[in-house]
Amino acid sequence: EVQLVESGGGLVQPGGSLTLSCAASGFTFRDHYMDWVRQGPGQGLEWVGRIRDKANSYTTEYAASVRGRFTISRDDSKSSVYLHMNSLRTDDTAVYFCTRPKTGATRGLDVWGQGTTVTVSS
Amino acid sequence: DIQLTQSPSFLSASVGDRVTITCRASQGVNSYLAWYQQKPGNAPNLLIYVASTLQSGVPSRFTGSGSGTEFTLTISSLQPEDFATYYCQQLNTYPYTFGQGTNLEI
């Protein structure tokens, strides 16, 4: 079964840091790009960023709202992707989803984790 | 960033109705547009990709069309399980963006 499982969410103070993890199973992780998407309380979806595969040098893309504060990394040996979040703000409060783009990268996100909740509050 | 505007934001309908949701992009995205369905407490589910291709396992009552800046998602005959929030997403230009969502309710 293809599956993504996020972990690492929690309560953090403004200005703090947190790292989310996503463990993948059921597919050849190393062959896929991976994306993060978030959803604030009662809000819509916001694309956070992408990490490409080894063939594309693990390069990354980010939304403007997180660029310079968030970093996406991956460990293909562990079939895991990570979202390192620094300088957190209250508006980063959201459910964070790990997602897998369909092969071809521009064809939508066909696998989603259940999400992990990040709350930024003092 | 490319802005996606969905209309309507709220849609009230009945079982058996045919409904259409529109997604307009602030600049062209070719056909790199996807549609998702999200039910409360769940992750989104991919319905349509590259504007008109039905994702495996999605009922054929869902159809997508459009290219460039205007796209539509049509549900031909609403079923009870279709009442949810629908989002479009452009995957043509980074940063990828989502529409604000359309809440389809009874």
Interface residues (C-beta under 8 A of the other chain):
Chain A: D35 V37 G44 L45 E46 W47 G49 R50 E61 Y62 A63 A64 F97 P101 K102 A105 T106 R107 G108 L109 D110 W112 G113 Q114 G115
Chain B: D1 Y32 A34 Y36 Q38 A43 P44 N45 L46 I48 Y49 V50 T53 Q55 Y87 Q89 L91 N92 Y94 P95 Y96 T97 F98 G99 Q100 G101
